[in-house]
Amino acid sequence: MSAPVKVLTAGMLRHRISIDRQVNSQDVTSGAVSTAWTEIASGVPAAVEPLSGRDFIAAAQSGSSITARITLRFRSEMNHAMRIRHGETIYRIKAILPDHKSGHEWQTVLVESA
């Protein structure tokens, strides 16, 4: 028996997130490098799901620091150097998992609280 197929519907994406990219700049006088975050997308529809107690315990036992799962429509620019903001919470991206069918419809992002 095969695993059930997850279908992404607009109603599932009830949260709005922002996606930030890290930008490094170097001072021309001192040579010091400074790091800042710039927003590349805001109001992105997503499903933000904190890990259940069982999932959290299993993650902790395996040494993982994952605290939530965020599902959103596929974005080719997403990478591990970015971060996601949901309300006042900032999340570091730990893993980006494509959908199992085409890999380009939706993605699940495993995150930890910053």
BADRENKOL-720202 format. One record per residue (C-alpha): x negated, y negated, z negated; residue in three letters. Coordinates in pm, whole numbers, plus 50000, padded with zeros to 5 digits. Example, Ala and Ser with C-alpha at 12.3 -4.5 7.8 and 13.67 -1.06 7.14 Angstrom:
[[48770; 50450; 49220]; ALA] [[48633; 50106; 49286]; SER] 
This chain:
[[50000; 50000; 50000]; MET] [[49855; 49662; 50098]; SER] [[49836; 49354; 49878]; ALA] [[50119; 49103; 49908]; PRO] [[50052; 48819; 50150]; VAL] [[50043; 48475; 49989]; LYS] [[50242; 48218; 50183]; VAL] [[50166; 47853; 50118]; LEU] [[50476; 47634; 50113]; THR] [[50499; 47258; 50069]; ALA] [[50692; 47307; 49743]; GLY] [[50396; 47489; 49589]; MET] [[50174; 47182; 49636]; LEU] [[50346; 46971; 49371]; ARG] [[50036; 46800; 49226]; HIS] [[49830; 46519; 49377]; ARG] [[49451; 46532; 49356]; ILE] [[49160; 46317; 49469]; SER] [[48840; 46451; 49620]; ILE] [[48508; 46274; 49557]; ASP] [[48170; 46310; 49725]; ARG] [[47840; 46238; 49552]; GLN] [[47638; 45957; 49707]; VAL] [[47272; 45896; 49627]; ASN] [[47108; 45561; 49697]; SER] [[46753; 45442; 49645]; GLN] [[46659; 45096; 49522]; ASP] [[46423; 44944; 49779]; VAL] [[46223; 44761; 49513]; THR] [[46180; 45015; 49236]; SER] [[46238; 45335; 49433]; GLY] [[46479; 45456; 49165]; ALA] [[46753; 45684; 49289]; VAL] [[47103; 45628; 49158]; SER] [[47399; 45859; 49192]; THR] [[47760; 45752; 49233]; ALA] [[48086; 45916; 49338]; TRP] [[48294; 45791; 49627]; THR] [[48651; 45896; 49692]; GLU] [[48697; 46062; 50031]; ILE] [[49062; 46162; 49989]; ALA] [[49340; 46069; 49751]; SER] [[49696; 46189; 49704]; GLY] [[49606; 46532; 49843]; VAL] [[49893; 46780; 49783]; PRO] [[49771; 47073; 49574]; ALA] [[49871; 47334; 49318]; ALA] [[49662; 47292; 49002]; VAL] [[49686; 47600; 48781]; GLU] [[49491; 47630; 48455]; PRO] [[49373; 47985; 48398]; LEU] [[49608; 48200; 48197]; SER] [[49485; 48323; 47860]; GLY] [[49406; 48664; 48006]; ARG] [[49220; 48516; 48306]; ASP] [[49028; 48276; 48078]; PHE] [[48915; 48558; 47847]; ILE] [[48811; 48774; 48145]; ALA] [[48617; 48482; 48295]; ALA] [[48443; 48410; 47965]; ALA] [[48343; 48775; 47926]; GLN] [[48184; 48773; 48270]; SER] [[47990; 48455; 48188]; GLY] [[48203; 48235; 48413]; SER] [[48301; 47881; 48319]; SER] [[48603; 47863; 48551]; ILE] [[48892; 47677; 48384]; THR] [[49141; 47626; 48668]; ALA] [[49243; 47732; 49016]; ARG] [[49339; 47465; 49273]; ILE] [[49511; 47562; 49597]; THR] [[49530; 47315; 49886]; LEU] [[49558; 47312; 50261]; ARG] [[49230; 47393; 50439]; PHE] [[48979; 47106; 50449]; ARG] [[48664; 47175; 50649]; SER] [[48462; 46910; 50464]; GLU] [[48505; 47071; 50119]; MET] [[48180; 47188; 49958]; ASN] [[48030; 47263; 49618]; HIS] [[47866; 46920; 49587]; ALA] [[48208; 46753; 49562]; MET] [[48440; 46713; 49268]; ARG] [[48817; 46705; 49225]; ILE] [[49015; 46467; 49006]; ARG] [[49365; 46546; 48882]; HIS] [[49500; 46269; 48663]; GLY] [[49233; 46196; 48403]; GLU] [[49068; 46538; 48442]; THR] [[48755; 46576; 48651]; ILE] [[48668; 46921; 48785]; TYR] [[48337; 47053; 48922]; ARG] [[48376; 47291; 49215]; ILE] [[48238; 47637; 49141]; LYS] [[48373; 47837; 49438]; ALA] [[48580; 47778; 49751]; ILE] [[48779; 48079; 49869]; LEU] [[48945; 48077; 50214]; PRO] [[49284; 48235; 50271]; ASP] [[49252; 48603; 50349]; HIS] [[49437; 48591; 50681]; LYS] [[49282; 48322; 50902]; SER] [[49051; 48143; 50660]; GLY] [[49177; 47809; 50794]; HIS] [[49529; 47766; 50656]; GLU] [[49463; 47709; 50285]; TRP] [[49185; 47747; 50033]; GLN] [[49163; 47822; 49666]; THR] [[48905; 47620; 49476]; VAL] [[48780; 47761; 49145]; LEU] [[48679; 47477; 48916]; VAL] [[48552; 47397; 48568]; GLU] [[48630; 47088; 48363]; SER] [[48353; 46832; 48374]; ALA] 
